[in-house]
Amino acid sequence: MEELIQILEGCCPDVDFEKETALIDDGVLTSLDVVMIVGELNEAYDITITVDALEPENFNSAEAIYALVERLRCE
């Protein structure tokens, strides 16, 4: 999880990923932020986040993003 937080903070340094729980719902992350995060996660974890996974609930918190990464790593 610590590595994930570092990646997220590298993409969006102004966001407190450890405390925010509604990153998408509250408009904290823009669509461009999500695209940048997806690219970084794909590269860092050697996964492919598809369009189907681009649901708000998968990106509302660091925990949700971590769960998505873990699911994709197990596939």
N, C-alpha and C positions, 0 to 999 in steps of 0.2 A: 504494500500500500504506500510505503514511503517513496518508492521509486515513481509510482503513479502520480503522487502529489507533486513531485519535482517536475515531472513532464508537464502536468497541467499548469503549474505556476510559471514554467518557461513559456508556455503559449499565452497565458493571460495573467501577467504578474499582479494586476490590480484586484484579482478575485481571491477571496479567502475560501479556498476549496475545502478546508477542514471544518468550516462552520456552516457554509451555505447548503441548504437542502432543497432549494427550488431554483436552481440555476437557469432552467429554461422557462418555467412558469412565471418567474419574476423578471424575466428579461435581462438577467445578469450576463448570460452568454448570447451573442448574436449568431446568426447562421454561419458567418465567416469564422467565428471562434470555433464553432463545432467542426467545420471543415478542417481547420488547422489542427485541432486536437485529434481528429480521426486520422489524419495523415501521420502525425507523430506516434500515435498508438500503434497504427499498422506497422510502422517501421521498427519501433522499439520492441514490440512483442511478437513480431513476425506473424501477424494475424491479418485478416481482411474483414473490415467492418463494412457490410453491404448496406445498400439503401434501405433494405427491410429493417435493419437494426437502428436506423436513425429516428427512433421514436423518442419523444420528450422524456418518458420515464427512464430511458437508458442514460440520460445525460443530466438529470436534475440534481445529482450530487456525486461527490467523489466515490461514495460507496456504490452507487448505481453504475457508474462507469467501471469501477473495479469488477463488479459482478459480471458485466458485459464482457470485459477482457477475459476473465476467468472462464466463462462459458465458451468463448471462441477459442481459447487456448486448448480446451479439452476436446474440441471437434476434430 
